[in-house]
Amino acid sequence: MDRCIHAVRRLSQACGVVAATLTALAVVVVCQMVFVRYVLNQTTIWQTDFVTFSLVAATFIGAPYVLLTKGHVNVDVLPLYVGQRARWWLALVAIAVSLAFALVMTILTFQFWHEAWENNWRSESMWRARLWIPYMAMPIGLCVLTLQYVVDLVELVTGREPPFGMAPDAHTPSLKEAGI
């Protein structure tokens, strides 16, 4: 089990590197596009599509890394004010719902990608990019995100990770202490 958890973590870290690289490439291409358009007074053909596809791909492919590092926006008001047992159940429900959503989206985006592949969809720009290439980022990112949710679930259920990253001995303030 530890090997699987470690492998998924490494995969999520690799996704973070890929997402950062895609974002950096998008920045470089925007700079190149500005130079070509306004300094050389030439038209741009592929740059807008590339930047759009890169940033969308970075979003999907970077999602597992964000989950791994708990870098997403987290509203922890309720877990902060409930006991450890309720916090555990709340974390279990949150992970289960998120896992189900990620799994469904993985399947749906795979079908969408496959349709683009089968029908040879191309972008409507002059570049005429094969859309299955950028669309591939959706099922890949969501598949790894699903695996990362499975790891989070296993870590919660086996006690390897406390719910919401809050140690069991963490002080749970009362509503009176919170001024509510």
C-alpha positions in Angstrom: 0.0 0.0 0.0 2.8 2.4 0.9 4.3 1.9 -2.6 1.0 2.8 -4.3 0.6 5.9 -2.1 4.2 6.9 -2.9 3.8 6.3 -6.6 0.6 8.4 -6.8 2.3 11.2 -4.8 5.2 11.2 -7.2 2.8 11.2 -10.2 1.0 14.2 -8.6 4.3 16.0 -8.1 5.2 15.3 -11.8 1.8 16.8 -12.8 2.8 19.9 -10.8 6.0 20.2 -12.8 4.2 19.7 -16.1 1.6 22.4 -15.1 4.3 24.8 -14.1 6.2 24.2 -17.3 3.0 24.7 -19.4 2.4 28.0 -17.6 6.0 29.2 -18.1 5.7 28.3 -21.8 2.5 30.2 -22.1 4.2 33.3 -20.6 7.1 33.0 -23.1 4.7 32.6 -26.0 2.7 35.7 -24.9 5.9 37.7 -24.9 6.9 36.3 -28.3 3.4 37.1 -29.6 3.6 40.7 -28.4 7.0 41.1 -30.0 5.9 39.6 -33.3 2.7 41.6 -33.4 3.8 45.1 -32.2 7.5 45.2 -32.9 7.7 43.3 -36.2 4.2 44.2 -37.2 3.4 40.7 -38.3 0.3 38.6 -37.7 0.2 35.8 -35.1 -1.4 32.5 -36.0 -0.8 29.8 -33.4 0.1 31.8 -30.3 -3.4 32.5 -29.0 -4.5 28.9 -29.3 -1.2 27.7 -27.8 -1.6 30.0 -24.7 -5.2 29.1 -24.2 -4.7 25.3 -24.5 -1.6 25.5 -22.3 -3.3 27.3 -19.5 -6.3 25.0 -19.6 -4.0 22.0 -19.6 -2.0 23.4 -16.7 -5.2 23.8 -14.8 -6.3 20.2 -15.3 -2.9 18.6 -15.0 -2.0 20.8 -12.0 -5.1 19.8 -10.0 -3.6 16.6 -8.5 -0.6 18.5 -7.3 -2.8 21.2 -5.7 -4.7 18.5 -3.9 -1.5 16.8 -2.8 -0.2 20.0 -1.3 -3.6 21.0 0.1 -3.1 24.2 -1.9 -6.8 24.6 -2.8 -9.1 27.0 -1.1 -10.3 25.2 2.0 -13.2 26.4 4.1 -12.4 24.9 7.5 -14.8 26.8 9.7 -17.0 23.7 10.4 -14.1 21.3 10.9 -12.5 23.8 13.3 -15.5 23.9 15.6 -16.5 20.2 15.7 -14.9 17.4 17.6 -12.4 14.9 16.2 -15.0 12.2 15.5 -17.3 14.6 13.6 -14.2 16.1 11.8 -13.3 12.6 10.6 -16.8 11.9 9.3 -16.9 15.3 7.6 -13.5 14.6 5.9 -14.7 11.2 4.8 -17.9 12.6 3.2 -15.9 15.5 1.6 -13.4 13.1 0.1 -16.0 10.6 -1.1 -18.1 13.3 -2.8 -15.0 14.8 -4.4 -13.8 11.4 -5.5 -17.1 10.6 -7.1 -17.1 13.9 -9.0 -13.5 13.4 -10.2 -14.3 9.9 -11.3 -17.4 10.9 -13.3 -15.5 13.8 -14.8 -12.6 11.5 -15.8 -15.0 9.3 -17.7 -16.9 12.1 -19.3 -13.7 14.0 -20.4 -12.2 10.7 -21.7 -15.3 10.3 -23.9 -15.0 13.9 -25.1 -11.3 13.4 -25.9 -12.1 10.1 -27.7 -14.8 11.9 -29.8 -12.2 14.6 -30.8 -9.8 11.8 -31.7 -12.2 9.7 -33.7 -13.7 12.7 -35.6 -10.4 14.4 -36.2 -11.6 17.7 -34.6 -9.5 20.7 -35.4 -9.5 24.2 -34.0 -11.3 26.9 -36.0 -8.2 29.2 -36.1 -5.8 29.4 -39.0 -3.5 27.0 -37.0 -6.1 24.2 -37.3 -4.6 22.4 -34.3 -5.7 18.8 -33.7 -8.0 19.2 -30.7 -7.4 15.7 -29.3 -4.0 16.9 -28.2 -5.0 19.7 -25.9 -8.2 17.9 -24.9 -6.0 15.0 -23.6 -5.0 17.1 -20.6 -8.6 16.8 -19.2 -8.8 13.0 -18.7 -5.1 12.8 -17.8 -5.4 15.4 -15.1 -8.7 14.2 -13.8 -7.5 10.6 -13.7 -4.5 11.5 -11.6 -6.7 13.7 -9.5 -9.0 10.7 -8.9 -6.0 8.6 -7.8 -4.9 11.4 -5.5 -8.4 11.4 -3.9 -8.1 7.6 -3.5 -4.8 8.1 -1.7 -6.3 10.8 0.5 -9.2 8.4 1.4 -6.8 5.6 2.2 -4.7 7.9 4.4 -7.8 9.1 6.2 -9.3 5.6 6.8 -6.0 4.0 7.9 -5.2 6.9 10.2 -2.0 8.0 8.3 -3.3 11.5 7.9 -5.6 13.4 10.3 -8.8 14.8 8.9 -8.3 18.2 7.3 -4.7 18.0 8.4 -5.8 18.9 12.0 -4.0 16.9 14.7 -6.3 15.0 17.1 -5.1 17.1 20.0 -5.8 20.4 18.3 -7.8 22.7 20.4 -11.4 22.9 19.3 -12.7 26.3 20.2 -16.2 26.6 21.6 -18.8 28.8 19.9 -18.6 31.1 22.9 -14.8 31.4 22.5 -15.3 32.2 18.8 -17.8 35.0 19.7 -20.7 33.2 18.0 
